[in-house]
Amino acid sequence: MNDVLLLIISCALLGSVVGFLAGLLGIGGGLIIVPVLSSLLLNFQIVEADQVIVVAIATSLASILFTSTSSALAHHRNDNIPWQIAPWVMGGVALGALLSGFFAAWLPEQAVRIIFCVSVIAIALRMIFSKSHQEHQKPLPSGGLLGAITTLMGSLSAMIGIGGGALIVPLLSHFSVDMKKAIGCAAACGIVIALFGSVGYVSSGWQHFAWQNGFAGFVYLPALFGIIVTSWFMAPLGAKATQHWPVKVIKRIFAALLVVIAIRMLMS
């Protein structure tokens, strides 16, 4: 079987898992896509080791644009997006993602890998050891301050190739936003993080990869197609599950997923 076709099939299987989790947890799926896609790209000798993380992150962000759109639409239909705060959060993450994407080409691969690992571990520990939601209820910051905080989150999210849910959901939950509403808001934010982050990665990657080799900047198009062809349809199923599964169960799944990814990245 042709290597590119085999890669697309592998990415389609990856996309089905990522799509469901995107709908269920509000994450774009980059925490899973980046390490798995990095291994696939190296295995099929698509890119060299010193560029594989950047390509995986860029492709992850591009796929999240589609996955998060499907997830956000489903959450909107279920009235799970708090539109009174969503514009501030989305504006902040959009600015941060755009800045991060344009600076991607100047970041050393090892630095990006370290940032990814440290971020995932910190998020996992925060989710596992945080106290109950009731004990942490705090009012949301003002719109401007919330926008500034989410700008930093958008920058980090784009830098490590995630949709932002892994950062935004714990933040909003900490500030007394209902878990399901936080997931819905994170899904909507994934759209703008992916859009502005992808623009930066495509623009900065033209000098490194050629279109005729299957690349649009740092984005590898065959892998992108494989992921979105299944993730688009699986995201609404995950969003539907959010309506029926207890919040405590969702939080435990979220925390367990982050722990697995942290261990996987440390061992890679």
Buried (B, 14 or more C-beta within 10 A) or exposed (E): EEEBEBBBEBBBEBBBBBBBBBBBBBBBBBBBBBBBBBBBBBEBEBBEEEBBBBBBBBBBBBBBBBBBBBBBBBBBEBEBBBEEBBEBBBBBBBBBBBBBBBEBBEBEBEEBBEBBBEBBBBBBBBBBEBEEBEEEEEEBBEBEEBBBBBBBBBBBBBBBBBBBBBBBBBBBBBBBBBBBBBBBBBBBBBBBBBBBBBBBBBBBBBEBBEEEEBBBBBBBBBBBBBBBBBBBBBBBBBBBBBEEBEBEEBBEBBBEBBBBBBEBBEEE
